[in-house]
Amino acid sequence: MVQKKKRTVCIIGAGIGGLTAGALLAQHRWHVKIFEKESVIGGRALTLDMSSLTINNYKEMLANFQMHIPFSEPSLEAIFQNNLLQGYHLDLGFHVFGGGITDNIKQATPDAFIDMIRSKLYTAKQGNPYLFATTTDKIKIIPNLLRLFLSGETTMSQLDNVSIKDMIKRYGNGKTKIILELNSRLITTVNNLDFISAGEVLRTQKKMKLRGVRYPKQGIKQVCRTLAESITKHGGELHLNNPVTKIHIEGGKATGILAKGKNHCCDAVVSTVLVQQLFTIAEKNHFPKDYVQHLQSLEGTGSLCAYYALTHVDKKVIGKNFVFIERNVGVDGKDAAGMVDLMSALPESGLAPPKQHLVQSYVICNPKEAQHQKTLEKLKEILDAQLENIVPDFRQHLKWAIYPAIRHLDGVAKTIENEKPDIKTPIDQLYLIGDCVKAPGIGLNCAMNSARLLQDVLIEK
Ligand SMILES: Cc1cc2nc3c(=O)[nH]c(=O)nc-3n(C[C@H](O)[C@H](O)[C@H](O)COP(=O)(O)OP(=O)(O)OC[C@H]3O[C@@H](n4cnc5c(N)ncnc54)[C@H](O)[C@@H]3O)c2cc1C
């Protein structure tokens, strides 16, 4: 039997999108070469070992991902000078996985096992946790939810240009209204219900069902590390500190890339670079003008996160994930939604030294608000008040707190105005994947699902 020649793919970026694509293609006789500009894998799904970072390294790493620290307690200088971060591992900012992730990981690395902490969604009052959707709630809302979950792709496409606000007016009362108001915000990382596409929310919600959230033990890096191991096991190459400076395009076809002064020819080029920045490495004049304008006009999402290092957390709440909507706080969309995660506070999360607990939280805002100090102050108050609701005496147990602000949490917001591009581009053999493109789910799931769509295109069945 004649063996087919291995084809080569150059993937730009070793974030979760690039690594998932690499792992999937390497299993199917593609020779995978991944080029990453940073010295570490993970992209925005990065876990930092804080024991070995200097304050300048930390600030630089955050800046590379369009983040900064507007507040901390004590000052960031004092935190570093007093070695308060020894033994801590921090993701770039708050991370948890929504439903659908296990299936994505299984597809990309069938033999690997990633140990995850799981939690349902809770709300809290004065230190007491309550399920966000109780069994009685679920029974009451089942007729409405069934109608939504059973809708097919045609119905969902028709709802793509309908705002979730309009849908809530039609279907939403009582608990269904609150669930739709909160979930649509958490699913899209957008507070303004006028901009959120009902079709997108339904599509994602259908995949997630009403499952809770997960967090990998040892941080989000576990997933990236497992994917990278699978790539190298199948003969793939990972080139770190290797920024791609040019995508070669000839006669409407991508033929290779330039990285660190060296040309690499290949049969497919896959970019995970933020689509707004694609034309810093691909010459605009090869693409239709309206395509260039469209990609450059797309908006991302933002948030303010908080990390709290606590010396004590009550058993009632540790290991649980809490959701909230704070009403009328003057942000875009008036109300602000977010999460406070205490799965990360469990000793088995591996994020804090012994007898210490790390709590992570975030509140949604838009990219402009993430740069506006007054808005950030308001959002910080919300995060502190939400933690106080869950751990009333948290200030007595607080060792330090760091609040990272993010201008680019999702590459492209899933809103009615922002139509995400397809993975196929107008250039032959050039594909876009990651959380900027049209794929089910949000954030990490969107990036992984886009890699699965690429697999369908590149692998002959
Ligand atoms: C603070 C924060 C919190 C988040 N929280 C969540 C969450 O709770 N749940 C969730 O689902 N999602 C969350 N997200 C979003 C999630 O992290 C992203 O959707 C996901 O990591 C995107 O993966 P990606 O591969 O598409 O892009 P990226 O991770 O951005 O990967 C792109 C990679 O390309 C590299 N690169 C760029 N240009 C070049 C070049 N020229 N040459 C070589 N390499 C290049 C970059 O360095 C990067 O490593 C969060 C994001 C942030 C920032």
PDBQT file of the ligand as one rigid body, heavy atoms in Angstrom, charges set to zero:
ROOT
HETATM    1  C1  LIG A 501      -7.749  37.168  32.129  1.00  0.00    +0.000 C 
HETATM    2  C2  LIG A 501      -8.559  36.297  31.242  1.00  0.00    +0.000 A 
HETATM    3  C3  LIG A 501      -9.566  35.516  31.792  1.00  0.00    +0.000 A 
HETATM    4  C4  LIG A 501     -10.296  34.653  30.984  1.00  0.00    +0.000 A 
HETATM    5  N1  LIG A 501     -11.242  33.834  31.560  1.00  0.00    +0.000 NA
HETATM    6  C5  LIG A 501     -11.868  32.893  30.804  1.00  0.00    +0.000 A 
HETATM    7  C6  LIG A 501     -12.740  31.946  31.398  1.00  0.00    +0.000 A 
HETATM    8  O1  LIG A 501     -12.967  31.957  32.602  1.00  0.00    +0.000 OA
HETATM    9  N2  LIG A 501     -13.328  31.018  30.610  1.00  0.00    +0.000 N 
HETATM   10  C7  LIG A 501     -13.115  30.984  29.254  1.00  0.00    +0.000 A 
HETATM   11  O2  LIG A 501     -13.667  30.106  28.568  1.00  0.00    +0.000 OA
HETATM   12  N3  LIG A 501     -12.284  31.875  28.664  1.00  0.00    +0.000 NA
HETATM   13  C8  LIG A 501     -11.652  32.822  29.409  1.00  0.00    +0.000 A 
HETATM   14  N4  LIG A 501     -10.798  33.719  28.828  1.00  0.00    +0.000 N 
HETATM   15  C9  LIG A 501     -10.609  33.660  27.379  1.00  0.00    +0.000 C 
HETATM   16  C10 LIG A 501      -9.640  32.554  26.998  1.00  0.00    +0.000 C 
HETATM   17  O3  LIG A 501      -8.468  32.632  27.768  1.00  0.00    +0.000 OA
HETATM   18  C11 LIG A 501      -9.332  32.727  25.518  1.00  0.00    +0.000 C 
HETATM   19  O4  LIG A 501     -10.546  32.667  24.803  1.00  0.00    +0.000 OA
HETATM   20  C12 LIG A 501      -8.429  31.646  24.961  1.00  0.00    +0.000 C 
HETATM   21  O5  LIG A 501      -7.321  31.433  25.800  1.00  0.00    +0.000 OA
HETATM   22  C13 LIG A 501      -8.002  32.097  23.563  1.00  0.00    +0.000 C 
HETATM   23  O6  LIG A 501      -7.145  31.144  22.997  1.00  0.00    +0.000 OA
HETATM   24  P1  LIG A 501      -6.558  31.388  21.549  1.00  0.00    +0.000 P 
HETATM   25  O7  LIG A 501      -5.689  30.254  21.258  1.00  0.00    +0.000 OA
HETATM   26  O8  LIG A 501      -7.678  31.706  20.623  1.00  0.00    +0.000 OA
HETATM   27  O9  LIG A 501      -5.748  32.749  21.635  1.00  0.00    +0.000 OA
HETATM   28  P2  LIG A 501      -4.456  33.132  22.497  1.00  0.00    +0.000 P 
HETATM   29  O10 LIG A 501      -4.471  32.464  23.801  1.00  0.00    +0.000 OA
HETATM   30  O11 LIG A 501      -4.399  34.616  22.479  1.00  0.00    +0.000 OA
HETATM   31  O12 LIG A 501      -3.261  32.515  21.647  1.00  0.00    +0.000 OA
HETATM   32  C14 LIG A 501      -2.660  33.176  20.589  1.00  0.00    +0.000 C 
HETATM   33  C15 LIG A 501      -1.178  32.958  20.715  1.00  0.00    +0.000 C 
HETATM   34  O13 LIG A 501      -0.548  33.523  19.575  1.00  0.00    +0.000 OA
HETATM   35  C16 LIG A 501       0.668  34.114  19.987  1.00  0.00    +0.000 C 
HETATM   36  N5  LIG A 501       1.055  35.068  18.948  1.00  0.00    +0.000 N 
HETATM   37  C17 LIG A 501       0.492  36.257  18.642  1.00  0.00    +0.000 A 
HETATM   38  N6  LIG A 501       1.114  36.826  17.598  1.00  0.00    +0.000 NA
HETATM   39  C18 LIG A 501       2.091  35.960  17.224  1.00  0.00    +0.000 A 
HETATM   40  C19 LIG A 501       3.063  35.964  16.190  1.00  0.00    +0.000 A 
HETATM   41  N7  LIG A 501       3.169  36.980  15.316  1.00  0.00    +0.000 N 
HETATM   42  N8  LIG A 501       3.913  34.910  16.101  1.00  0.00    +0.000 NA
HETATM   43  C20 LIG A 501       3.838  33.848  16.963  1.00  0.00    +0.000 A 
HETATM   44  N9  LIG A 501       2.921  33.812  17.956  1.00  0.00    +0.000 NA
HETATM   45  C21 LIG A 501       2.051  34.839  18.079  1.00  0.00    +0.000 A 
HETATM   46  C22 LIG A 501       0.322  34.729  21.320  1.00  0.00    +0.000 C 
HETATM   47  O14 LIG A 501       1.478  34.983  22.098  1.00  0.00    +0.000 OA
HETATM   48  C23 LIG A 501      -0.567  33.643  21.928  1.00  0.00    +0.000 C 
HETATM   49  O15 LIG A 501       0.186  32.712  22.653  1.00  0.00    +0.000 OA
HETATM   50  C24 LIG A 501     -10.059  34.608  29.606  1.00  0.00    +0.000 A 
HETATM   51  C25 LIG A 501      -9.072  35.422  29.044  1.00  0.00    +0.000 A 
HETATM   52  C26 LIG A 501      -8.318  36.252  29.857  1.00  0.00    +0.000 A 
HETATM   53  C27 LIG A 501      -7.243  37.102  29.239  1.00  0.00    +0.000 C 
ENDROOT
TORSDOF 0
